[in-house]
Amino acid sequence: MSPTPPARRLRLGLPRRMFSQVLLMQLAIAAGVTVLATGLFLAPLSNQLDDQAMRRALAIAQTTAEQPQIAADLKSTSPSVTGPVQVEAERIRKATKAEYVVIMNTKGVRWSHTDPKQIGGIVSTDPARALAGEEVMEIDEGTLGRSARGKVPLRDSDGDIIGAVSVGIAYDSVRARLIHAIPGLLAYAGGALAVGALAAWLISRRVQRQTRDLAFSDISALLAEREAMLHGIREGVVALDRGGRIRLLNDEARRLLGIGDEAVGRSLDEALGEGRTADVLAGRVTGTDLLTVRGQRVLIANRMPTDDGGAVATLRDRTELEQLGRELDSTRGLIDALRAQDHEHANRMHTLLGLLELEMYDDAVDFVGEVVGDHRATAEQVTEKIEDPLLAALLVGKATVAAERAVALWISDRTRLPDRLIDPRGIVTVVGNLVDNALDAVAGTPHARVEVELRAEGRTAVLRVRDTGPGIPAEHRELVFTEGWSTKKPPAHGKRGIGLSLVRRLAERQGGSATVTEAVGGGAEFTVVLPEALTGPDLQPALTVPSAGEDTARNAVEEESS
């Protein structure tokens, strides 16, 4: 025989769904508040009814004691069932519906009572306070049971106390009034509870829709997963509320934007400062895969609105990719230049071979000398005016590229730059980018020419590059320095519009500037001013090792166009 399966135990507890739990908790709160309010109302109600009964008894006693005939009859007659005091007291009792009206003398002997047998007897409770001239309100036990009582002194026409009047209101009537009030009170409490239950149900339904009927454990798991995902992914995540204030930053976003927890709760302009990065994250610049630069980093940003009016923006670090892409573009440009030089070299070799085969040896010597002399003259012209070897080598190479593209690259007669540069690589980056932009602008135009001017003014370096191209319209002269803005087709590795932006950032970081104007005779003229770019005449330039971020950003500028 198979063993009998154990009976399943009934498990009691809260339901799993948030909707049910919230509803039960709100119903329990509403019921508890209703019961508490009802109890708090009943407690003072009972005291209030007691007070009203005692005051009513006191008022009847005062009215009775004010009748002068009762005082006169008390003095002139003896206690009797048919006496005038008993007759008048019973009339008052029946008229006021009091439980009893007792009139006594100063010794406590009753002249009236509801029970005729008690007439002539001593009262059951001490009348000393009333006989002493004090008005008394109390709830006490007597011969007729528990009652609400009022006692006042009885005075004769001379104002002397000759007795007291005691009036009682049956306590059962007070309790009956309280019990009579309870059903109405419970009806109000039930109505309030019903309204509270309806409100609880509506609120719970709203919570159910907003939480998609998840259980508390599911929400806790989702929050844990969200935290792990936000802090584990290698993309920056910035969450904004409907007012544009930052409400969440993951670790990567803090690193890429260079901000910390103090930015949470602040607007983007306050946290990041005015600029393209804040405009992109705030949605003032629209599009997908928007390019922006933050510090030394090239970032790609995307923004997605949320149902509550806020937004979530993601950031990807593209700095290294831009560097590799620029290097790829540089390599391709170098290969094209070498291919052109190889073709030209082959033509020269064929010419030289023909001269030798024709035994025109003198002409061959002159031909070789002319070719070598041209290259030497170009190199000597550059090195005479630019003493820094890195910058001179750059311009010699650019002159060769320009010649292959049928562009004349001139070094201005005003160029004078001593070998005192503090950061030669930074200036090489700036000049190389500006010259490449100029070559691209004039390529294919008649009488194409690019002029480079580099000079030192004390410790300030002034760099100018002029071209004879179409120039830049006045309305675009600031846009060319904006990240992502370009008039050229993007390269194979991605996007353009970074070079001139980083050139300006490099200049502004050193306290300088980068501007563009119209050149004399047409075309564009870019001017970069770099204060403190040179050492003093008696100082040697220090060897600077750029940080990884600076080196990456500078390489990202090379081969870039506006």
Disulfide bonds with the S-S distance in Angstrom:
none
